[in-house]
Amino acid sequence: LCSNSNGGAEKIPNFIFSATVRITVIDQNDNPPLFEKNEYALQVMESESIGYTLVTVQAQGGDAGETVTYSLAENGTHNSFVELDKEKGCQYNLHVVVFTVKPCIAGILKLAKGLDFEKEKLLSVTVVATDSGKPPLSSEAVVTIQVLDENDNIPVFTKESYKASVDENSAKGTKVLKVKAVDADSEHYGRVAYAIKEDPGPFQIDDNGWIAVAGVVDRETKPYHRF
């Protein structure tokens, strides 16, 4: 506003002028994109096929009119063979990898390599969301994957064959030999039970692998037993 008045003896009317001032506030890229979660935890069976969708992560741009692209953080333990296509801003597979990220719309994390519980029980990758501002800002979310075991390993004996001797007329319960088999699966699936497949004769085997006398051992009737 601007006014002009005359305070002299002669009365002169006051004049009032008005003008509209418009100030445009220009947005700056001062807010990084924000993930819905900072950490994602999930479980996956070790037998899941390649291409299986593990999780979808999404981030919202913090400033107006921005788009968000996704990538895997560099030097990740489980994504060392993934590179960012600089021209398209998308992920592509350079070699066989554990994970890939389908970018541009949302961070879709997919399985890109077969899993093996006996080798990897817990996996972790970091997804990066980058906005289109200048300069671009980014944020990260950590995805932790617990690999679940399946019964995919057969028990293996520590020896291909076992030999032992026992006195004839030994009392029932006399321990003759202990066999051992190992299963590479986890505790639940890795428990081993023993049984004699063929005719056990005067012998039996317990859950711990001990073969013991269970009947009459007579050398004259049968000098050796094989099962």
C-alpha positions in Angstrom: 0.0 0.0 0.0 1.1 3.5 -0.7 -0.6 6.7 0.7 0.0 10.4 0.2 -1.6 13.0 2.5 -1.1 16.8 2.9 -1.0 18.0 6.5 -1.1 21.8 5.6 -3.9 24.2 6.1 -5.3 23.5 2.7 -7.1 20.3 2.7 -6.0 17.9 -0.1 -7.6 14.5 -0.2 -5.5 11.5 0.6 -4.8 9.0 -2.1 -4.5 5.3 -1.5 -2.9 2.9 -4.0 -3.0 -0.9 -3.8 -1.2 -3.7 -5.7 -1.3 -7.5 -5.6 2.0 -9.2 -5.0 2.4 -12.9 -6.0 5.3 -14.9 -4.7 6.0 -18.3 -6.2 7.7 -20.7 -3.9 9.9 -23.0 -5.9 10.2 -26.6 -4.7 13.7 -27.9 -3.9 14.6 -31.5 -3.7 15.1 -31.6 0.0 13.1 -34.7 0.9 14.4 -38.2 0.0 11.9 -40.9 -1.0 10.6 -42.9 1.9 10.0 -46.6 2.0 6.9 -48.0 3.6 9.3 -49.9 5.9 12.9 -49.6 6.7 13.3 -53.4 7.1 11.5 -56.3 5.5 11.7 -59.8 6.8 10.4 -62.9 5.1 10.8 -66.7 4.9 11.2 -68.8 1.7 11.5 -72.5 1.2 14.8 -73.6 -0.3 13.0 -75.3 -3.1 11.3 -72.2 -4.5 11.8 -71.8 -8.2 13.8 -69.1 -10.0 11.6 -66.1 -10.7 9.6 -66.5 -7.5 8.5 -63.1 -6.2 9.9 -62.7 -2.7 8.6 -59.2 -1.8 7.5 -55.9 -3.3 8.9 -52.8 -1.7 7.7 -49.3 -2.5 8.9 -45.8 -1.7 7.1 -42.5 -2.1 8.9 -39.4 -3.4 9.2 -36.7 -0.8 8.8 -33.8 -3.2 6.2 -32.8 -5.8 6.3 -34.3 -9.3 9.1 -36.8 -8.7 9.4 -40.4 -9.9 11.3 -43.1 -8.0 13.5 -45.8 -9.4 14.9 -48.9 -7.6 18.2 -50.7 -7.6 20.2 -53.0 -5.4 22.9 -51.4 -3.2 26.4 -51.8 -4.6 28.8 -54.4 -3.1 26.0 -56.5 -1.6 27.1 -59.9 -0.6 24.3 -61.6 -2.5 24.0 -59.3 -5.5 27.6 -58.9 -6.7 26.6 -60.0 -10.2 23.8 -57.4 -10.7 24.5 -54.1 -12.4 22.3 -51.1 -13.1 21.6 -50.4 -16.7 22.6 -46.7 -16.7 20.6 -45.9 -19.9 17.3 -47.3 -18.9 17.6 -47.0 -15.2 16.6 -50.7 -14.8 18.2 -53.8 -13.5 19.5 -56.5 -15.7 21.3 -59.8 -15.1 25.0 -59.8 -15.9 25.5 -63.2 -14.5 23.5 -65.7 -12.4 22.6 -63.9 -9.2 20.7 -64.6 -6.1 18.2 -61.7 -6.5 17.0 -59.3 -9.1 15.0 -56.1 -8.7 12.4 -55.1 -11.2 12.6 -51.3 -11.0 10.7 -48.3 -12.2 7.2 -49.0 -10.8 8.0 -50.8 -7.5 10.9 -52.7 -6.1 9.9 -56.2 -6.9 12.4 -58.6 -5.4 12.6 -62.0 -7.2 14.6 -65.1 -6.8 17.2 -65.5 -9.5 19.2 -68.4 -8.2 18.4 -71.7 -6.5 18.7 -71.7 -2.7 20.3 -74.3 -0.5 19.6 -74.3 3.2 22.7 -76.3 3.9 24.8 -73.5 2.3 22.9 -70.3 3.1 20.4 -70.0 5.9 20.0 -66.3 6.1 20.3 -63.8 3.2 20.2 -60.0 3.2 20.0 -57.4 0.4 19.6 -53.7 0.4 17.2 -52.0 -2.0 17.9 -48.4 -2.9 15.1 -45.9 -3.9 16.3 -42.9 -5.9 14.2 -39.9 -6.8 14.3 -37.9 -10.0 15.2 -34.6 -8.4 18.3 -32.5 -8.8 20.4 -33.5 -7.1 18.8 -36.9 -6.7 18.2 -38.2 -3.2 17.9 -41.8 -2.1 17.0 -44.0 0.8 17.5 -47.7 1.6 15.5 -50.6 2.9 17.0 -53.9 4.1 15.4 -57.1 3.1 16.2 -60.2 5.2 15.3 -63.6 3.9 15.3 -66.7 6.1 15.8 -69.8 4.0 13.7 -72.7 5.3 15.0 -76.3 5.1 13.3 -79.1 3.3 14.0 -82.8 3.4 16.2 -82.9 0.3 19.2 -84.9 1.5 19.4 -88.6 2.0 21.3 -90.1 5.0 24.9 -91.2 4.2 26.8 -93.8 6.2 30.2 -92.9 7.4 31.5 -96.2 5.9 30.3 -98.2 2.9 30.6 -101.5 4.9 31.2 -102.6 8.5 32.7 -105.7 9.9 32.6 -107.1 13.4 32.8 -110.4 15.3 30.9 -111.8 18.2 31.2 -114.9 20.4 28.7 -117.6 19.9 26.2 -118.0 22.7 26.6 -114.3 23.6 23.8 -113.1 25.8 20.9 -111.1 24.4 21.7 -107.4 24.4 25.4 -107.8 23.8 26.6 -104.9 21.7 28.4 -106.0 18.6 28.9 -102.9 16.4 27.8 -99.3 16.1 27.0 -97.9 12.6 26.6 -94.2 11.9 24.8 -92.2 9.2 24.7 -88.5 8.7 21.9 -86.4 7.2 22.9 -82.9 5.9 19.4 -81.5 6.6 18.5 -79.5 9.6 17.8 -80.9 13.0 14.2 -81.9 12.3 14.8 -83.5 8.9 18.3 -84.6 9.8 17.3 -87.1 12.5 18.3 -90.6 11.4 16.5 -93.8 12.4 18.0 -97.2 11.8 16.5 -100.5 10.7 17.9 -103.8 9.3 16.4 -104.1 5.8 17.1 -107.8 5.2 16.7 -110.8 7.6 18.4 -109.6 10.7 19.0 -113.1 12.0 19.8 -113.1 15.7 20.5 -109.4 15.7 18.7 -106.1 16.1 19.6 -102.4 15.8 18.5 -99.5 18.0 17.8 -95.9 17.2 21.4 -95.0 18.0 22.9 -97.4 15.5 24.0 -100.1 17.9 23.7 -103.6 16.5 23.2 -106.1 19.4 22.5 -109.7 19.9 18.7 -110.5 19.9 18.7 -114.3 19.6 20.8 -117.4 19.7 24.2 -117.0 18.0 25.4 -120.4 16.9 28.6 -120.7 14.8 27.8 -124.3 13.8 24.4 -123.3 12.4 25.6 -120.1 10.7 29.2 -119.0 10.8 28.6 -115.5 9.5 25.7 -113.0 9.0 25.4 -110.4 6.3 22.7 -107.7 6.1 
